[in-house]
């Protein structure tokens, strides 16, 4: 996520790595908490620390990645494939659920219009909500993404078009790829790959990443 790191540095912020210890204490001096495709569930103490951090005005970025799952192709039919999940358990949900957000155990695809591969979803303003995170954006691309369910108090920020399907249901339409919760202080993204080179410079991805940096560094006044 070097491009995001660079955008944060340009705003006078730096990334600090959390590995263990008292998370509540380590969150006190920071603006935001970022978690990317965790391999284990958050503990109850960690969840409590993060929810209190958000209640005080802190920001959270959660990023998923379904690419660890296996896709099997039919060599005779390039549009025929099977999607196999290693597990339906997504550790990120142990935290996301606290903010009325759910990462689905799926993988989105579009065989009609894509960025060179059916997994690479193109996103356009028709699917963008009115929100500073997507202000000024004309087109994005993601490179392997979960869909996200939004519950009470959560808000869809980016949705795919009617030609984008979910591998879990084999149904198109109304698929959310980015959403906010926690009174707009928590951002959930279904794809990590667009944050990395060279994908960070495709279409308006770099602009979106800059907007994410603004979101993370403009934390509310905390008590």
C-alpha positions as CSV (number, residue, x, y, z in Angstrom):
1,X,0.0,0.0,0.0
2,X,2.9,2.3,-0.7
3,X,0.8,4.8,-2.6
4,X,-1.6,5.2,0.3
5,X,1.5,5.5,2.6
6,X,2.8,8.3,0.4
7,X,-0.5,10.2,0.4
8,X,-0.5,9.9,4.2
9,X,3.1,11.1,4.4
10,X,2.2,14.1,2.2
11,X,-0.4,15.1,4.8
12,X,2.2,14.8,7.6
13,X,1.2,11.4,8.9
14,X,3.0,8.1,9.1
15,X,2.0,4.4,9.4
16,X,2.8,2.7,12.7
17,X,2.7,-1.1,12.8
18,X,0.7,-2.8,15.5
19,X,1.7,-6.4,16.2
20,X,0.7,-7.0,19.9
21,X,0.2,-5.4,23.2
22,X,-2.4,-3.0,24.6
23,X,-4.2,-1.9,21.5
24,X,-6.4,0.6,23.5
25,X,-3.3,2.4,24.7
26,X,-1.6,2.4,21.3
27,X,-4.8,3.9,19.7
28,X,-4.8,6.9,22.0
29,X,-2.4,9.2,20.1
30,X,-3.4,8.2,16.5
31,X,-6.0,9.3,14.0
32,X,-6.9,6.0,12.4
33,X,-6.6,2.3,12.6
34,X,-6.0,0.2,9.4
35,X,-6.5,-3.5,9.1
36,X,-5.9,-5.4,5.9
37,X,-7.0,-9.0,5.4
38,X,-6.4,-10.3,8.9
39,X,-5.8,-14.0,9.2
40,X,-7.4,-14.3,12.7
41,X,-10.5,-13.0,14.4
42,X,-10.1,-9.9,16.5
43,X,-10.3,-10.6,20.3
44,X,-13.1,-9.1,22.4
45,X,-10.5,-6.8,24.0
46,X,-9.3,-5.5,20.6
47,X,-12.9,-5.1,19.3
48,X,-13.8,-3.1,22.4
49,X,-10.7,-0.9,22.0
50,X,-11.5,-0.2,18.4
51,X,-15.2,0.6,18.9
52,X,-14.3,3.0,21.7
53,X,-11.7,4.6,19.5
54,X,-14.4,5.2,16.8
55,X,-16.8,6.5,19.4
56,X,-14.2,9.1,20.4
57,X,-13.9,10.2,16.8
58,X,-11.1,7.9,15.4
59,X,-11.3,6.5,11.9
60,X,-11.0,2.9,10.8
61,X,-10.1,1.4,7.4
62,X,-10.9,-2.3,6.8
63,X,-9.7,-3.9,3.6
64,X,-10.6,-7.4,2.4
65,X,-9.1,-9.7,-0.3
66,X,-10.8,-12.8,-1.7
67,X,-7.9,-13.7,-3.9
68,X,-6.7,-16.5,-1.5
69,X,-9.7,-18.5,-2.8
70,X,-9.3,-20.8,-5.8
71,X,-10.8,-20.4,-9.2
72,X,-10.9,-23.4,-11.5
73,X,-11.3,-22.8,-15.3
74,X,-12.8,-25.0,-17.9
75,X,-10.1,-25.1,-20.7
76,X,-12.8,-25.7,-23.4
77,X,-15.0,-22.8,-22.3
78,X,-13.1,-19.6,-21.2
79,X,-16.3,-18.3,-19.6
80,X,-17.0,-21.4,-17.5
81,X,-15.3,-21.6,-14.1
82,X,-15.9,-22.8,-10.6
83,X,-15.2,-20.7,-7.5
84,X,-14.1,-22.6,-4.4
85,X,-13.7,-21.0,-1.0
86,X,-11.1,-22.3,1.3
87,X,-13.4,-21.1,4.1
88,X,-16.5,-19.1,4.5
89,X,-15.1,-17.7,7.7
90,X,-13.7,-14.2,7.1
91,X,-11.8,-13.0,10.2
92,X,-12.4,-9.3,9.2
93,X,-16.1,-9.8,10.0
94,X,-15.3,-10.2,13.7
95,X,-14.7,-6.4,13.6
96,X,-16.8,-5.3,10.6
97,X,-20.0,-6.7,12.2
98,X,-19.7,-4.3,15.1
99,X,-20.4,-1.5,12.6
100,X,-23.3,-3.2,10.7
101,X,-21.0,-4.3,7.9
102,X,-20.6,-7.9,6.6
103,X,-17.9,-9.1,4.1
104,X,-19.5,-11.8,2.0
105,X,-17.6,-15.0,1.2
106,X,-17.7,-14.3,-2.5
107,X,-15.8,-12.9,-5.5
108,X,-17.3,-10.4,-7.9
109,X,-16.9,-10.8,-11.7
110,X,-18.1,-9.1,-14.9
111,X,-17.7,-10.9,-18.3
112,X,-19.3,-8.0,-20.2
113,X,-17.0,-5.1,-19.4
114,X,-13.9,-5.4,-17.4
115,X,-10.2,-4.3,-17.0
116,X,-8.7,-7.1,-19.0
117,X,-10.0,-10.0,-16.8
118,X,-13.5,-10.9,-15.6
119,X,-12.3,-10.4,-12.0
120,X,-11.2,-6.8,-12.6
121,X,-14.3,-4.8,-12.1
122,X,-14.8,-1.3,-13.6
123,X,-16.8,1.1,-11.5
124,X,-18.6,4.2,-12.8
125,X,-20.4,7.2,-11.2
126,X,-23.8,5.6,-11.6
127,X,-22.7,3.4,-8.7
128,X,-21.2,6.1,-6.5
129,X,-23.1,7.6,-3.6
130,X,-23.0,11.3,-2.7
131,X,-19.9,11.2,-0.4
132,X,-16.6,13.0,-0.1
133,X,-14.8,9.6,-0.6
134,X,-16.0,9.5,-4.2
135,X,-16.1,13.2,-5.0
136,X,-14.6,14.0,-8.4
137,X,-14.2,10.4,-9.5
138,X,-15.2,9.3,-13.0
139,X,-14.0,5.7,-13.2
140,X,-12.3,3.1,-10.9
141,X,-11.1,-0.4,-11.2
142,X,-10.7,-3.1,-8.6
143,X,-8.8,-6.3,-9.0
144,X,-10.6,-9.0,-7.0
145,X,-13.2,-7.9,-4.5
146,X,-15.7,-9.2,-1.9
147,X,-19.2,-7.8,-1.9
148,X,-20.2,-6.1,1.4
149,X,-23.6,-6.1,3.1
150,X,-24.8,-3.0,4.9
151,X,-27.0,-3.0,7.9
152,X,-28.7,-0.3,10.0
153,X,-26.5,2.8,10.2
154,X,-24.2,1.7,7.4
155,X,-24.0,3.3,3.9
156,X,-23.1,1.9,0.5
157,X,-20.4,4.2,-1.1
158,X,-19.6,2.2,-4.3
159,X,-21.8,-0.3,-6.0
160,X,-21.2,-2.4,-9.1
161,X,-23.4,-2.3,-12.2
162,X,-26.0,-4.8,-13.3
163,X,-23.5,-6.9,-15.3
164,X,-21.4,-7.6,-12.2
165,X,-22.2,-11.0,-10.5
166,X,-21.4,-12.6,-7.2
167,X,-19.8,-16.0,-7.2
168,X,-21.7,-16.9,-4.0
169,X,-25.2,-16.4,-5.5
170,X,-24.6,-16.3,-9.3
171,X,-26.9,-13.3,-9.3
172,X,-26.1,-9.8,-10.6
173,X,-27.1,-6.3,-9.3
174,X,-27.0,-4.3,-6.1
175,X,-23.5,-5.5,-5.1
176,X,-21.7,-3.1,-2.8
177,X,-17.9,-2.9,-2.9
178,X,-17.2,-0.1,-0.5
179,X,-19.3,1.1,2.5
180,X,-19.1,3.1,5.7
181,X,-20.4,2.5,9.2
182,X,-19.9,3.8,12.7
183,X,-21.4,7.2,11.9
184,X,-19.3,7.5,8.8
185,X,-16.0,6.9,10.6
186,X,-15.4,3.3,9.5
187,X,-14.6,2.5,5.8
188,X,-14.9,-1.0,4.5
189,X,-13.3,-1.9,1.1
190,X,-13.6,-5.3,-0.6
191,X,-10.3,-5.2,-2.5
192,X,-6.7,-4.6,-1.5
193,X,-5.1,-4.9,-4.9
194,X,-6.1,-1.4,-6.2
195,X,-4.0,0.1,-3.4
196,X,-0.8,-1.5,-4.8
197,X,1.3,-0.7,-7.9
198,X,0.6,-0.7,-10.8
199,X,-3.1,-0.7,-10.1
200,X,-3.1,2.4,-7.9
201,X,-2.6,4.5,-11.0
202,X,-5.3,3.0,-13.2
203,X,-8.2,5.3,-14.1
204,X,-9.1,7.5,-11.0
205,X,-7.7,5.0,-8.4
206,X,-5.0,7.4,-7.3
207,X,-7.6,10.1,-6.7
208,X,-9.7,7.6,-4.7
209,X,-6.7,6.7,-2.6
210,X,-6.0,10.4,-2.0
211,X,-9.6,10.7,-0.8
212,X,-9.1,7.7,1.5
213,X,-6.0,9.4,2.9
214,X,-8.1,12.5,3.6
215,X,-10.7,10.3,5.3
216,X,-8.1,8.8,7.6
217,X,-6.4,12.0,8.5
218,X,-9.4,14.2,9.1
219,X,-10.5,12.4,12.3
220,X,-13.1,14.0,14.4
221,X,-12.2,15.8,17.6
222,X,-11.7,13.1,20.2
223,X,-12.4,13.2,23.9
